[in-house]
Amino acid sequence: MERRVVVTGIGAITPIGNNVDEFWNSIKEGKCGIDTIRSFDVTDFKVKLAAEIKEYNPEEYLDKRAARRLDKFSQYAIIAAREAMKDSMITKENTDMERVGAFIGSGMGGLETLEKENRVCLEKGYDKISPMYIPMVISNMAAGNVAIDLGLRGESFSIATACSSATHCIGESYRAIKHGYQDVVFTGGTEASITPTGIAGFTNIKALSQAEDKNRASIPFDKERSGFVMGEGAGIIVLEELEHAKKRGAKIYAEIVGYGASSDAYHITSPAPDGEGGARAMVSAIKDANISPDKIEYINAHGTSTHLNDLCETQAIKTALKEHSRKVMVSSTKGNTGHLLGAAGAVEAIACIKAIEDSFVPPTINYKVKDEECDLDIVPNEGRNIKLNYVMSNSLGFGGHNSSIILKRYE
């Protein structure tokens, strides 16, 4: 028998807030977390802006030794996971930790450490590379370190599907619980790629906006959009089997009822024409939820602020939702946070969970110039106080990876 899966805890560290409450209040206030990059000198860079974590000192969260031995992407994951665990009130007394998993994705892994140790290698020689180099760099270590830190002894793994990583992890966690393999999973994504080679690489592939005005850089669905803005951070969601959650008296935020995934099999960076692959992922999620398309009231779009993504995602939504696409509210919170790559889907899923809880639809901020090709209701600039029953979150990654999840108000 298939089991119902609910959300019982959330945690986040983002460019607009270092915990969930700060993040969500910033979304409601329309705050933009983009600014001039401070973590390295951008004098010689074409791209000057990113959405960095603000006022971050790892030693406020971790002891000195742990902070030194963890790349920032793992630090962020642990910080968000601890918040999610505290929020969920899961303990070894009320939960069998051998039935609790950690499915946490990252698109890039420990890029900051990779750069640092490469410089050491070139300047001082191979023998000087840190013995912690490999454990700090490999992308599975966010899941591994969270499992170690929290004592989660169930299945533990990482999915790396670029910008779809977190949503794939959430979807696979849902399936693992639904089909009885786990009772609880800590799931989501983490990323810390605002580094010289991270910015340079995405700049040279023509993905990043070179705008200098922070309020006109990440502008999803706006006709003047010119690329995405790099963000960083982590989002962790506690998914739990319904009866398990009820038995221990857990607070239930929402229920996850649908998951769909697909591959474009088209191009390494460009989406398939007309968003065909993304549409199939959405249709699969709707079928999995066993609902009609007109039940979806709000979509948190991938909405990266690149020309092709926003156009193709608009077309995909029209294909998947047909006539209802004219009525559904669609917004992108990447105007607030920038693009968190492998963590994007997790932070955006948390926005969806809070949208259901607070009956508030996040706006697409800094929107000015209408694009006739992106003609959905994108909730421009002002959020809306509307009760939501079904919401969808989309993620579309380089390599043609598409994933969609559907969350429902818990009854």
C-alpha positions as CSV (number, residue, x, y, z in Angstrom):
1,M,0.0,0.0,0.0
2,E,1.3,3.4,-0.9
3,R,1.9,5.7,2.1
4,R,1.2,9.4,2.4
5,V,4.1,11.8,2.8
6,V,4.1,15.1,4.7
7,V,6.5,17.9,5.5
8,T,7.3,18.2,9.2
9,G,10.4,20.4,9.3
10,I,12.2,23.1,7.2
11,G,15.5,24.8,7.4
12,A,17.4,27.3,5.2
13,I,20.3,29.6,4.8
14,T,19.9,32.0,1.9
15,P,21.0,35.3,0.4
16,I,17.9,37.0,2.0
17,G,17.9,35.3,5.4
18,N,20.0,32.9,7.4
19,N,17.0,30.9,8.6
20,V,13.5,30.2,7.4
21,D,11.7,33.0,9.1
22,E,14.2,35.6,7.8
23,F,14.0,34.1,4.3
24,W,10.2,34.1,4.2
25,N,9.8,37.6,5.7
26,S,12.2,38.8,3.0
27,I,10.1,37.1,0.3
28,K,7.0,38.8,1.6
29,E,8.7,42.2,1.7
30,G,10.1,41.8,-1.8
31,K,13.7,42.0,-0.7
32,C,16.5,41.5,-3.2
33,G,19.6,39.7,-1.9
34,I,21.8,40.6,-4.9
35,D,24.8,42.9,-4.5
36,T,28.4,43.4,-5.5
37,I,30.4,40.3,-4.8
38,R,32.4,40.7,-1.6
39,S,34.2,37.3,-1.2
40,F,36.8,38.1,-3.9
41,D,38.0,41.0,-6.0
42,V,35.8,41.4,-9.1
43,T,37.8,44.2,-10.7
44,D,38.8,42.1,-13.7
45,F,35.5,40.2,-14.0
46,K,32.7,41.1,-16.5
47,V,30.1,39.9,-13.9
48,K,30.2,42.0,-10.6
49,L,27.0,40.9,-8.9
50,A,25.9,37.8,-7.0
51,A,23.5,36.8,-4.2
52,E,25.9,35.9,-1.3
53,I,25.0,34.8,2.2
54,K,25.1,37.9,4.4
55,E,27.1,38.3,7.7
56,Y,28.2,34.7,7.6
57,N,30.7,33.4,10.1
58,P,30.9,29.6,10.2
59,E,32.2,29.6,13.8
60,E,28.8,31.0,14.9
61,Y,27.3,27.6,13.8
62,L,30.2,25.1,13.9
63,D,33.3,24.6,16.1
64,K,36.6,25.8,14.7
65,R,37.9,22.4,13.7
66,A,34.6,21.4,11.9
67,A,34.5,24.8,10.1
68,R,38.1,24.2,8.9
69,R,37.4,20.7,7.7
70,L,34.2,21.4,5.8
71,D,33.8,23.2,2.5
72,K,31.1,25.9,2.6
73,F,28.6,23.8,0.7
74,S,28.7,21.2,3.5
75,Q,28.6,23.9,6.2
76,Y,25.4,25.4,4.7
77,A,23.8,21.9,4.5
78,I,24.5,21.2,8.2
79,I,23.2,24.6,9.3
80,A,19.9,24.2,7.3
81,A,19.6,20.5,8.4
82,R,20.0,21.4,12.1
83,E,17.3,24.1,11.8
84,A,15.0,21.5,10.0
85,M,15.6,18.9,12.7
86,K,14.9,21.3,15.5
87,D,11.7,22.4,13.7
88,S,10.6,18.8,13.2
89,M,11.2,17.9,16.8
90,I,12.6,14.5,15.6
91,T,14.7,12.8,18.3
92,K,16.2,9.3,18.7
93,E,13.5,8.8,21.4
94,N,10.6,9.3,19.0
95,T,12.1,8.0,15.8
96,D,14.1,4.9,14.7
97,M,17.2,6.6,13.2
98,E,17.9,3.6,11.0
99,R,14.7,4.5,9.1
100,V,15.8,8.2,8.6
101,G,17.6,9.1,5.4
102,A,19.6,12.0,4.0
103,F,19.0,12.7,0.3
104,I,20.9,16.0,-0.3
105,G,22.0,17.3,-3.7
106,S,24.7,19.7,-5.0
107,G,25.4,20.7,-8.5
108,M,29.0,21.8,-8.0
109,G,30.3,20.4,-4.7
110,G,33.3,21.9,-2.9
111,L,34.3,24.4,-5.6
112,E,36.0,26.9,-3.2
113,T,38.2,24.1,-1.8
114,L,39.0,22.8,-5.3
115,E,40.3,26.3,-6.3
116,K,42.2,26.8,-3.1
117,E,44.0,23.4,-3.2
118,N,44.7,23.8,-6.9
119,R,46.6,27.0,-6.1
120,V,48.5,25.2,-3.4
121,C,49.4,22.4,-5.8
122,L,50.7,24.9,-8.5
123,E,52.5,27.1,-6.1
124,K,53.9,24.7,-3.5
125,G,53.8,21.2,-5.0
126,Y,51.6,18.1,-4.9
127,D,52.8,17.1,-1.4
128,K,51.3,20.2,0.1
129,I,47.7,19.4,-0.8
130,S,45.5,19.0,2.2
131,P,44.6,15.4,3.3
132,M,41.1,16.8,3.7
133,Y,41.0,17.9,0.0
134,I,38.9,15.0,-1.4
135,P,36.4,14.7,1.6
136,M,35.8,18.5,1.3
137,V,35.3,18.5,-2.5
138,I,33.2,15.5,-3.4
139,S,29.5,16.4,-3.8
140,N,28.1,13.5,-1.7
141,M,29.6,15.0,1.4
142,A,26.7,17.3,2.1
143,A,24.5,14.3,2.6
144,G,27.3,12.4,4.4
145,N,28.1,15.2,6.8
146,V,24.4,15.9,7.6
147,A,23.9,12.2,8.3
148,I,27.0,12.1,10.6
149,D,26.0,15.4,12.3
150,L,22.4,14.4,13.1
151,G,22.9,10.7,13.5
152,L,20.7,9.7,10.5
153,R,21.4,6.0,9.8
154,G,19.0,5.2,6.9
155,E,19.8,5.6,3.2
156,S,22.1,8.5,2.5
157,F,23.0,9.8,-1.0
158,S,23.5,12.8,-3.2
159,I,21.9,13.5,-6.6
160,A,23.8,15.8,-9.0
161,T,21.6,17.0,-11.8
162,A,22.8,20.6,-11.9
163,C,19.9,23.0,-11.2
164,S,17.5,20.2,-10.7
165,S,19.5,18.4,-8.0
166,A,17.4,19.5,-5.0
167,T,14.1,18.8,-6.6
168,H,15.2,15.4,-7.7
169,C,16.3,14.7,-4.2
170,I,13.0,15.8,-2.8
171,G,11.1,13.7,-5.3
172,E,13.2,10.6,-4.7
173,S,12.8,11.1,-0.9
174,Y,9.0,11.2,-1.4
175,R,9.1,7.9,-3.4
176,A,11.3,6.2,-0.8
177,I,8.8,7.0,2.0
178,K,5.8,6.4,-0.1
179,H,6.9,2.9,-1.0
180,G,8.1,2.0,2.5
181,Y,11.9,2.2,2.2
182,Q,12.2,5.0,4.7
183,D,10.0,6.6,7.4
184,V,11.7,10.0,7.4
185,V,14.1,11.7,5.0
186,F,16.1,15.0,5.4
187,T,16.2,16.2,1.8
188,G,17.1,19.2,-0.3
189,G,20.2,20.8,-1.7
190,T,23.2,23.0,-1.0
191,E,25.6,25.2,-3.1
192,A,28.5,27.5,-2.6
193,S,29.8,28.3,-6.1
194,I,30.4,32.1,-5.9
195,T,34.1,31.7,-6.5
196,P,36.4,33.1,-9.2
197,T,36.2,30.0,-11.5
198,G,32.5,29.6,-10.8
199,I,31.7,33.1,-11.9
200,A,34.2,33.0,-14.8
201,G,32.9,29.6,-16.1
202,F,29.2,30.6,-16.1
203,T,30.2,34.0,-17.6
204,N,32.0,32.4,-20.4
205,I,29.2,30.1,-21.2
206,K,27.0,33.2,-21.6
207,A,24.7,32.2,-18.7
208,L,25.2,35.1,-16.3
209,S,23.8,38.6,-16.4
210,Q,26.4,41.4,-16.7
211,A,24.0,44.0,-15.5
212,E,25.4,46.4,-12.9
213,D,22.1,47.4,-11.4
214,K,21.3,44.8,-8.7
215,N,17.5,45.4,-9.2
216,R,17.7,44.8,-13.0
217,A,20.0,41.8,-13.0
218,S,17.8,38.8,-12.0
219,I,14.6,39.7,-13.7
220,P,12.7,36.6,-14.6
221,F,10.1,36.9,-17.5
222,D,11.1,40.5,-18.1
223,K,11.8,41.3,-21.7
224,E,15.2,42.9,-20.8
225,R,16.4,39.8,-19.0
226,S,20.0,38.9,-19.9
227,G,21.1,36.0,-17.8
228,F,20.9,34.6,-14.3
229,V,22.6,35.8,-11.1
230,M,24.6,33.3,-9.0
231,G,23.3,32.6,-5.5
232,E,24.4,30.4,-2.7
233,G,22.9,28.6,0.3
234,A,21.0,25.6,1.3
235,G,17.4,24.4,1.9
236,I,16.6,21.2,3.9
237,I,13.1,19.7,4.2
238,V,12.0,16.9,6.5
239,L,9.7,14.5,4.7
240,E,7.9,12.0,6.9
241,E,5.3,9.2,6.5
242,L,2.0,10.5,7.7
243,E,1.2,8.0,10.4
244,H,4.7,8.2,11.8
245,A,4.3,12.0,12.0
246,K,0.8,11.8,13.6
247,K,2.1,9.2,16.1
248,R,4.7,11.5,17.5
249,G,2.4,14.6,17.4
250,A,4.4,16.4,14.7
251,K,3.4,19.8,13.2
252,I,2.5,19.1,9.5
253,Y,3.2,22.0,7.1
254,A,1.9,20.4,3.9
255,E,1.6,17.1,2.0
256,I,3.7,16.1,-1.0
257,V,1.5,14.4,-3.5
258,G,3.2,14.4,-6.9
259,Y,6.7,14.1,-8.5
260,G,7.6,13.9,-12.1
261,A,11.0,13.9,-13.9
262,S,12.2,13.7,-17.5
263,S,15.2,14.2,-19.7
264,D,15.3,16.5,-22.8
265,A,17.9,14.4,-24.5
266,Y,18.6,17.5,-26.6
267,H,21.5,19.7,-25.6
268,I,24.0,20.2,-22.7
269,T,22.8,23.8,-21.8
270,S,19.7,24.7,-23.9
271,P,16.3,23.5,-23.0
272,A,14.4,21.4,-25.6
273,P,12.3,23.4,-28.1
274,D,9.0,24.6,-26.7
275,G,10.0,23.3,-23.3
276,E,8.8,19.8,-24.3
277,G,10.9,18.0,-21.7
278,G,9.8,20.3,-18.8
279,A,6.2,19.8,-19.9
280,R,6.5,16.0,-19.6
281,A,7.9,16.4,-16.0
282,M,5.0,18.5,-15.0
283,V,2.4,16.2,-16.6
284,S,4.0,13.2,-14.8
285,A,3.8,15.1,-11.5
286,I,0.1,15.9,-12.1
287,K,-0.6,12.3,-13.0
288,D,1.3,11.1,-9.9
289,A,-0.8,13.4,-7.7
290,N,-4.0,12.0,-9.4
291,I,-5.4,15.4,-10.0
292,S,-6.5,17.4,-13.0
293,P,-4.3,20.3,-14.2
294,D,-6.8,22.9,-13.2
295,K,-6.2,22.0,-9.5
296,I,-2.8,23.7,-9.7
297,E,-3.2,27.2,-8.3
298,Y,0.4,28.4,-8.1
299,I,3.7,27.4,-9.8
300,N,7.1,28.5,-8.4
301,A,8.8,28.5,-11.7
302,H,12.4,27.7,-12.4
303,G,12.4,31.2,-13.9
304,T,16.1,31.8,-14.2
305,S,16.0,35.2,-16.0
306,T,17.7,33.7,-19.1
307,H,16.0,34.3,-22.4
308,L,15.6,30.6,-23.4
309,N,14.6,29.3,-19.9
310,D,11.8,31.7,-19.3
311,L,10.5,31.4,-22.8
312,C,10.6,27.6,-22.9
313,E,9.2,27.2,-19.4
314,T,6.3,29.5,-20.3
315,Q,5.6,27.2,-23.3
316,A,6.0,24.1,-21.1
317,I,3.4,25.4,-18.6
318,K,1.0,26.1,-21.5
319,T,1.5,22.5,-22.8
320,A,1.1,20.9,-19.4
321,L,-1.8,22.9,-18.1
322,K,-3.5,23.7,-21.4
323,E,-6.4,26.2,-21.0
324,H,-5.7,26.5,-17.2
325,S,-2.3,28.1,-17.9
326,R,-4.2,31.3,-18.5
327,K,-5.4,31.3,-14.9
328,V,-2.6,29.7,-12.9
329,M,-0.3,32.1,-10.9
330,V,3.4,31.7,-11.8
331,S,6.3,33.5,-10.1
332,S,10.0,33.2,-9.8
333,T,11.7,33.9,-6.5
334,K,15.1,34.1,-8.2
335,G,14.7,37.8,-8.3
336,N,15.1,37.7,-4.5
337,T,17.7,35.0,-4.1
338,G,19.5,34.7,-7.4
339,H,20.0,31.2,-8.8
340,L,21.2,28.7,-6.1
341,L,21.9,26.1,-8.7
342,G,21.8,22.7,-6.9
343,A,20.1,24.2,-3.9
344,A,17.5,26.2,-5.9
345,G,14.7,23.6,-5.9
346,A,14.9,23.1,-2.1
347,V,14.8,26.8,-1.2
348,E,11.9,27.3,-3.7
349,A,10.1,24.3,-2.3
350,I,10.3,25.9,1.1
351,A,8.8,29.1,-0.4
352,C,5.9,26.9,-1.7
353,I,5.5,25.3,1.7
354,K,5.3,28.7,3.4
355,A,3.0,30.0,0.7
356,I,0.5,27.3,1.6
357,E,0.9,27.9,5.3
358,D,0.6,31.7,5.1
359,S,-1.9,31.8,2.1
360,F,0.6,34.1,0.4
361,V,1.7,33.9,-3.3
362,P,5.3,35.2,-3.7
363,P,5.8,37.9,-6.3
364,T,8.2,38.1,-9.2
365,I,10.1,41.2,-8.1
366,N,11.8,44.0,-10.1
367,Y,9.6,43.2,-13.1
368,K,9.2,46.2,-15.5
369,V,9.1,45.3,-19.2
370,K,6.5,43.0,-20.4
371,D,7.5,40.2,-22.8
372,E,4.7,39.1,-25.1
373,E,6.2,35.6,-25.3
374,C,6.1,35.2,-21.5
375,D,2.4,36.0,-21.1
376,L,1.5,34.1,-18.0
377,D,0.2,35.6,-14.8
378,I,3.7,36.1,-13.2
379,V,2.4,37.9,-10.1
380,P,4.5,41.0,-10.9
381,N,6.1,42.9,-8.0
382,E,3.3,42.5,-5.4
383,G,2.5,39.2,-3.6
384,R,-1.1,38.1,-3.2
385,N,-3.0,36.9,-0.1
386,I,-4.8,33.9,-1.5
387,K,-5.5,30.5,0.1
388,L,-3.6,27.8,-1.8
389,N,-4.5,24.1,-2.0
390,Y,-2.1,22.8,-4.7
391,V,1.2,24.3,-5.7
392,M,3.9,23.1,-8.1
393,S,7.7,23.7,-8.0
394,N,9.8,23.3,-11.2
395,S,13.5,22.8,-11.7
396,L,15.3,22.5,-15.0
397,G,19.0,21.7,-15.1
398,F,21.9,21.8,-17.6
399,G,22.1,18.4,-19.3
400,G,18.4,18.4,-19.9
401,H,17.3,17.3,-16.4
402,N,13.7,18.3,-15.5
403,S,11.9,17.8,-12.3
404,S,8.6,18.9,-10.8
405,I,6.9,18.4,-7.4
406,I,3.4,19.1,-6.2
407,L,2.6,20.1,-2.6
408,K,-0.9,20.2,-1.2
409,R,-2.5,21.8,1.8
410,Y,-2.7,19.1,4.5
411,E,-6.2,18.0,5.4
